[in-house]
Amino acid sequence: MPSLRSSLVVLTADQVDSRSGGDAVPSALRALRALPSSGGSARGFARTAGDEIQALFTRSSDTVEALERLARLGCWRVGVGIGAVVTPVPDDVRAASGEAFIAAREAVETSRLVPARVAVRAPSAPEAGADLDAALALLHLLWHRRTPAGWAVAELLGQGLTGREVAAALDITPSAVSQRARAAAVEESDAGMRLAARLMDAARARPAEGRRRSRVDML
């Protein structure tokens, strides 16, 4: 008999300007499968309809990593839905259902209206969801400003390489690595991702709260 599992995270991503930019879904699915944490998704990304993809996550940190990868790809707006999911969860995320999926749908529609191209819905924890919404908006605005050179340095540093090792891999000087890391706000991004994961955990853990008007609600 179906039951509810609370509380998981659904990401629904919609391609921006798909008519002029071509179909970016296949390359996005390859990039997302290549994430080291891809095993942390309860159900991996799949094309849901047209130029949309969707996944279900059990770990907040993995969800934030997927959001970073989507931001790096550059042509996606994302809705984050937090809530209960009907179990047993089907093998294919496209057949799954529950509050988190409805929330992600509402969030991706809102993401069309905000500069950061990301929005959060957490019906059972609106205050925690509003805090997460603000944190992810700031992170995405930071990520959208990164250059390809900044992303390359950030990725290698994220793999645990030292500045000298990154310099050797990219054939640049250690000083250039430091300059690119500062311009890419690597330390700030890492701290922001940890904060976003904690806020996501809070949104998943809290029961319904008194509602506070958020950036999303005022649109």
Secondary structure, DSSP 8 states (H G I E B T S, - for coil): --EEEEEEEEEEEEETTHHHH---HHHHHHHHHTSTTGGGEEEEEEEEETTEEEEEES-HHHHHHHHHHHHHH-SEEEEEEEEEEEES--SSGGG--SHHHHHHHHHHHHHTTSTTSEEEE-TT-HHHHHHHHHHHHHHHHHHHT--HHHHHHHHHHHTT--HHHHHHHHTS-HHHHHHHHHHTTHHHHHHHHHHHHHHHHHHHH---------TTTT-
